[in-house]
Amino acid sequence: MAEGDPRVLFVMNLVLSSIFATVVIWGLDFIDVVALTPWNVASLALLVMALTYVVTR
């Protein structure tokens, strides 16, 4: 089974994790749990990317 180009998979993971993180942080900001800041979005995106990498390996 071909796994695909790792660069494309990395970029797809980056984009999708960033979108997911933005939506989650926006929702948490909407209910006043955390602030919607680039730092919070980037932190959650990196966490989701790492978790995705671990789960798929």
C-alpha positions in Angstrom: 0.0 0.0 0.0 1.4 3.4 -1.0 1.6 5.9 1.9 1.8 9.0 -0.2 4.2 11.9 -0.2 5.1 12.7 3.5 5.3 16.5 2.7 1.7 16.5 1.4 0.5 14.5 4.4 2.3 16.9 6.8 0.7 20.0 5.1 -2.7 18.4 5.1 -2.3 17.5 8.8 -1.1 21.1 9.5 -4.1 22.7 7.7 -6.8 20.4 9.1 -5.4 20.5 12.7 -5.2 24.3 12.5 -8.8 24.6 11.3 -10.0 22.2 14.0 -8.0 24.1 16.7 -9.4 27.4 15.6 -13.0 26.1 15.8 -12.4 24.5 19.2 -10.7 27.6 20.7 -13.3 29.9 19.2 -16.0 27.8 20.8 -14.3 27.8 24.1 -13.8 31.6 23.8 -17.5 31.9 23.0 -18.4 30.3 26.4 -15.6 32.3 28.2 -13.3 29.3 29.0 -10.2 30.4 27.2 -9.2 33.4 25.1 -9.0 33.2 21.3 -5.4 34.0 20.8 -2.9 32.9 18.1 -0.8 31.2 20.9 -3.8 29.1 22.1 -4.7 28.1 18.5 -1.1 27.2 17.6 -0.7 25.2 20.8 -3.8 23.2 20.3 -2.9 22.7 16.6 0.5 21.3 17.5 -1.1 19.0 20.1 -3.6 17.7 17.6 -0.8 17.2 15.0 1.3 15.3 17.4 -1.6 13.1 18.5 -2.5 12.4 14.9 1.0 11.4 14.2 1.2 9.1 17.1 -2.1 7.4 16.4 -1.3 6.9 12.7 2.1 5.4 13.3 
